Amino acid sequence: MALENLISVTFTQDELNQLTQGIRIIREVLSGKTINLTAEQRSQYGRIANQNKLIVDKAKNYMEQYPDWIPRFLDKEEFDRDYTSRQQIESHVQQLENLSQQLVDTKTLLDHDNYTNSLSFYRMMRFLAKENEPGAKTVYNDMKVLFNKTSTTPAVDTDTEV
């Protein structure tokens, strides 16, 4: 039975160079302007939910209408800079997240195709080793150690024939 190939993708060296260049340019633009939080910090600060975005938008609107009501301890200029920067990067974050997910999904399918084909090759080596094909036993024994039968996640059904 032929295996179903879920995806077939190739990149030219020029395309890979363009991707690398594009990522380098993004890194350069963001250098010194972005932060890497720890997992603990991400948990501490969380993400602003849609309801809270509405609160921020409403507060900004009222601060613009009633500047005398802004507390003296609140730095309105810094608030405005943060607000503007957040708006500027939000769409870029969404685009990059989408592209990242596309790359991860594509890699998942490529990994699946490679793994499925590798299992078929392994099963063929097991069959050929049983048939005493010269050299097949060495390949089979070398690969066999990768399939730990005591593992909680079964990697391959080693009793299934080709």
C-alpha positions in Angstrom: 0.0 0.0 0.0 1.4 3.3 -1.0 1.8 6.0 1.7 -0.1 9.2 1.4 2.3 12.1 1.1 0.6 15.0 3.0 2.8 17.8 1.6 5.5 18.5 -0.9 7.4 21.7 -0.5 10.8 22.8 -1.7 12.6 26.1 -1.3 15.3 27.4 -3.7 18.5 28.7 -2.2 17.4 32.2 -3.2 14.1 31.9 -1.4 15.9 30.7 1.8 18.3 33.6 1.5 15.4 36.0 1.2 13.7 34.5 4.3 17.0 34.8 6.2 17.5 38.4 5.0 13.9 39.3 5.9 14.2 37.8 9.4 17.6 39.7 9.9 15.9 43.0 8.9 13.1 42.4 11.3 15.6 41.6 14.1 17.5 44.8 13.3 14.4 47.0 13.4 13.3 45.5 16.7 16.8 45.5 18.3 16.7 47.5 21.5 12.9 48.0 21.2 11.5 44.7 22.3 11.7 42.7 25.5 11.9 39.0 26.3 9.9 38.2 29.4 10.5 35.1 31.5 7.6 32.7 31.8 7.0 34.0 35.3 6.9 37.6 34.1 4.4 36.6 31.3 2.2 35.1 33.9 2.6 38.1 36.2 1.7 40.7 33.5 -0.7 38.6 31.4 -2.3 39.7 28.2 -4.8 42.4 27.9 -8.2 41.0 27.0 -10.6 42.6 24.5 -12.7 44.0 27.4 -9.6 45.7 28.8 -8.6 47.1 25.4 -12.0 48.8 25.4 -11.2 50.3 28.8 -7.9 51.6 27.6 -9.5 53.0 24.4 -12.2 54.7 26.5 -9.8 56.1 29.0 -7.6 57.5 26.2 -10.6 59.1 24.6 -11.7 60.7 27.9 -8.2 61.9 28.7 -8.1 63.7 25.3 -11.5 65.3 26.1 -10.8 66.2 29.7 -7.0 66.7 30.2 -7.6 68.5 33.5 -9.0 65.3 35.0 -5.8 63.3 34.4 -4.1 62.5 37.7 -0.9 64.4 38.2 1.1 61.2 38.9 0.1 59.8 35.4 2.5 60.7 32.7 0.1 61.3 29.8 2.9 61.7 27.2 4.3 58.2 28.2 0.7 56.8 28.1 0.3 58.2 24.5 3.7 56.8 23.4 2.8 53.4 24.8 -0.7 53.5 23.2 0.7 54.4 19.8 3.5 51.9 19.9 1.1 49.2 20.9 -1.2 50.0 18.0 1.8 50.1 15.6 3.0 46.6 16.5 -0.4 44.8 17.0 -1.0 44.1 13.4 2.6 43.1 12.9 2.3 40.6 15.8 -0.8 39.1 14.2 0.9 38.8 10.8 4.0 37.2 12.3 2.0 34.8 14.5 0.1 33.7 11.4 3.3 33.2 9.4 4.8 31.4 12.3 1.8 29.0 12.6 1.9 28.4 8.9 5.6 27.4 9.2 4.9 25.2 12.2 2.0 23.5 10.5 4.0 22.9 7.3 6.9 21.5 9.4 4.4 19.2 11.2 3.2 17.7 7.9 6.8 17.4 6.6 7.8 15.6 9.9 4.8 13.3 9.6 5.7 12.4 6.0 9.4 11.8 6.9 8.5 9.7 10.0 6.0 7.6 8.1 8.4 6.9 5.3 11.2 6.1 7.8 8.9 3.5 9.5 8.3 1.9 6.2 12.0 1.8 5.5 12.6 0.2 9.0 9.9 -2.4 8.4 11.5 -3.2 5.0 14.9 -3.6 6.7 13.3 -6.0 9.3 11.8 -8.0 6.4 15.1 -8.1 4.5 17.0 -9.0 7.6 14.7 -12.0 8.1 15.3 -13.0 4.5 19.1 -12.8 5.1 19.6 -10.0 2.5 23.3 -9.1 2.7 23.8 -6.0 4.9 20.2 -5.7 5.9 20.7 -7.2 9.3 23.3 -4.5 10.2 21.0 -1.7 9.2 18.0 -3.3 11.0 19.9 -3.9 14.2 21.3 -0.3 14.1 17.7 1.1 13.7 16.1 -1.4 16.1 17.7 0.2 19.2 15.7 3.4 18.5 12.4 1.5 19.2 12.3 1.1 23.0 9.6 -1.4 23.8 9.3 -0.1 27.4 8.4 3.4 26.2 5.0 4.7 27.2 4.6 6.2 23.7 4.8 3.4 21.1 6.9 4.6 18.2 6.2 1.7 15.9 4.4 -1.5 15.7 7.4 -3.8 15.3 5.3 -6.9 14.8 3.6 -5.7 11.7 4.9 -7.1 8.5 5.7 -5.0 5.4 
